């Protein structure tokens, strides 16, 4: 834990908790390790029917929109290659390489389903 310690005194004693708790670092760590749940927030797990309802509602909303894309375009990264000299004394000039970082995917498919590629 030495990497997280601050050698300086803190001037702030929870000036603005932003809807959180104002506790010391040790108490926050202890609570996270004990995984105590806040009784003000009831915790429950969603069952598969709730997930299916949400997914079908999303698909129905997409189908109602006349300009909804069917395919999400791929994410592409452009890489600049600076000039360099090759092994045979060739000079390779400045150029770009384009790389897919995420493939295109269907909008109407199950988002949790892995691609079969």
C-alpha positions as CSV (number, residue, x, y, z in Angstrom):
1,X,0.0,0.0,0.0
2,X,3.0,2.3,0.0
3,X,2.3,3.4,-3.5
4,X,-1.1,4.8,-2.5
5,X,0.1,6.8,0.6
6,X,0.4,10.5,0.6
7,X,3.3,12.0,2.7
8,X,1.5,15.3,2.9
9,X,-1.4,16.3,5.2
10,X,-4.7,16.6,3.5
11,X,-6.3,20.0,3.8
12,X,-9.8,18.7,2.9
13,X,-12.1,16.7,5.1
14,X,-14.6,15.6,2.5
15,X,-15.4,19.0,1.0
16,X,-17.8,17.6,-1.5
17,X,-18.6,13.9,-1.3
18,X,-20.6,13.9,-4.6
19,X,-23.3,11.6,-3.3
20,X,-20.7,9.3,-1.8
21,X,-19.5,8.6,1.7
22,X,-17.0,10.6,3.7
23,X,-14.8,7.9,5.3
24,X,-11.1,7.5,5.8
25,X,-9.0,5.5,3.4
26,X,-8.7,2.6,5.9
27,X,-12.5,2.5,6.4
28,X,-13.1,2.5,2.7
29,X,-10.7,-0.3,2.2
30,X,-12.2,-2.3,5.0
31,X,-15.7,-1.8,3.6
32,X,-14.6,-2.9,0.1
33,X,-13.0,-6.0,1.4
34,X,-16.0,-6.9,3.6
35,X,-18.3,-6.1,0.7
36,X,-20.9,-4.7,2.9
37,X,-24.0,-3.5,1.0
38,X,-25.7,-0.2,1.7
39,X,-29.1,-1.0,3.2
40,X,-30.5,2.2,1.6
41,X,-29.9,0.6,-1.8
42,X,-31.6,-2.7,-2.1
43,X,-29.4,-5.0,-4.2
44,X,-31.0,-7.6,-6.5
45,X,-30.0,-9.6,-9.5
46,X,-31.9,-9.2,-12.7
47,X,-33.2,-12.4,-14.1
48,X,-32.9,-13.4,-17.7
49,X,-36.5,-12.4,-18.6
50,X,-35.7,-8.8,-17.6
51,X,-32.6,-8.9,-19.8
52,X,-34.7,-10.3,-22.7
53,X,-37.4,-7.6,-22.2
54,X,-34.7,-4.9,-22.3
55,X,-33.1,-6.3,-25.3
56,X,-36.3,-6.7,-27.2
57,X,-37.3,-3.2,-26.2
58,X,-34.1,-1.9,-27.6
59,X,-34.5,-3.8,-30.9
60,X,-38.1,-2.6,-31.2
61,X,-37.0,1.0,-30.7
62,X,-34.3,0.6,-33.4
63,X,-36.8,-0.9,-35.8
64,X,-39.2,2.0,-35.3
65,X,-36.5,4.5,-36.4
66,X,-36.5,4.8,-40.2
67,X,-32.8,5.8,-40.3
68,X,-31.4,3.2,-38.0
69,X,-28.1,1.7,-39.3
70,X,-28.1,-2.1,-39.6
71,X,-24.3,-2.4,-39.2
72,X,-22.0,-0.5,-36.8
73,X,-19.0,0.6,-38.8
74,X,-15.6,-0.8,-37.8
75,X,-13.3,1.3,-35.7
76,X,-10.2,2.1,-37.7
77,X,-6.8,3.4,-36.4
78,X,-4.6,5.3,-38.8
79,X,-0.9,4.8,-38.1
80,X,1.7,7.2,-39.5
81,X,4.9,5.5,-40.6
82,X,7.8,7.9,-40.8
83,X,10.5,7.6,-43.5
84,X,13.1,4.9,-42.7
85,X,15.9,3.0,-44.5
86,X,15.4,-0.7,-45.1
87,X,18.0,-3.5,-44.9
88,X,18.9,-3.3,-48.6
89,X,19.6,0.5,-48.5
90,X,16.0,1.2,-49.7
91,X,14.3,4.4,-48.6
92,X,10.7,3.9,-47.4
93,X,8.9,7.3,-47.4
94,X,6.2,8.6,-45.1
95,X,2.9,6.6,-45.4
96,X,-0.1,5.6,-43.4
97,X,-1.3,2.1,-42.4
98,X,-5.0,1.6,-41.6
99,X,-5.8,-1.1,-39.0
100,X,-9.2,-2.4,-37.8
101,X,-9.3,-2.1,-34.0
102,X,-12.9,-3.4,-33.8
103,X,-14.6,-5.3,-36.6
104,X,-18.0,-4.2,-38.0
105,X,-20.9,-5.7,-36.1
106,X,-24.7,-6.1,-36.6
107,X,-26.8,-3.7,-34.6
108,X,-29.7,-6.1,-34.2
109,X,-27.7,-9.0,-32.8
110,X,-27.3,-10.0,-29.2
111,X,-24.6,-7.7,-27.7
112,X,-23.4,-10.4,-25.3
113,X,-22.9,-13.0,-28.0
114,X,-19.3,-13.5,-29.1
115,X,-18.5,-13.1,-32.7
116,X,-18.0,-16.5,-34.5
117,X,-15.0,-15.2,-36.6
